[in-house]
Amino acid sequence: MTEQQSSPEQMATGEGAGEYGGTYKVTIYELENFQGRRCELTEELPNVAEKELEKVGSIQVESGPWLGFERQAFAGEQFVLEKGDYPRWDSWSNS
């Protein structure tokens, strides 16, 4: 992928509670279609490399919303991710 089409390098959310007092939860996968290494998040992650992932290829949002960013340290294009499945880059980006 080119830099403009690279997957988000970090995920962030606001407070620690989701809808109806629950917690925010998202699962990020290194490859498209929910394949490869995965990591469940309940709090912000400034850089996916901290979880030994090279990139984000797909995302499942269980509760949120979440914000994803194109580059580490919350830089680049911002993506709002609501509850649902995002099997590949173009399902959550403007590309």
C-alpha positions, 0 to 999 in steps of 0.5 A, spaced: 500 500 500 502 507 498 502 511 504 496 514 502 492 508 502 496 505 508 492 502 514 491 506 521 497 505 525 493 507 531 487 507 534 484 511 540 477 512 543 474 517 548 472 515 555 473 508 557 465 506 557 461 505 551 454 504 550 449 503 556 456 503 561 459 498 557 466 498 555 469 500 548 472 494 545 475 493 538 479 488 535 484 489 529 487 484 525 494 485 521 491 482 514 484 483 510 478 479 512 480 478 519 486 474 518 493 474 521 495 476 528 490 480 532 489 484 538 483 486 542 483 493 544 479 497 550 483 503 550 487 507 546 494 505 542 498 510 539 502 505 535 500 498 533 507 496 533 507 496 540 502 490 539 507 487 534 503 488 528 506 491 522 499 494 520 492 494 520 488 490 515 481 489 518 477 491 524 471 489 528 468 494 532 464 491 538 462 497 541 465 504 540 465 509 537 473 509 535 478 513 532 483 510 527 489 514 524 493 513 518 500 514 522 503 513 529 502 518 534 495 520 532 497 523 525 494 523 518 487 522 516 482 520 521 477 515 521 471 514 525 469 507 526 462 505 529 460 498 531 461 493 525 466 489 521 471 493 516 474 487 512 479 491 508 482 498 508 477 501 503 471 499 508 473 505 513 477 510 509 475 515 503 479 511 498 
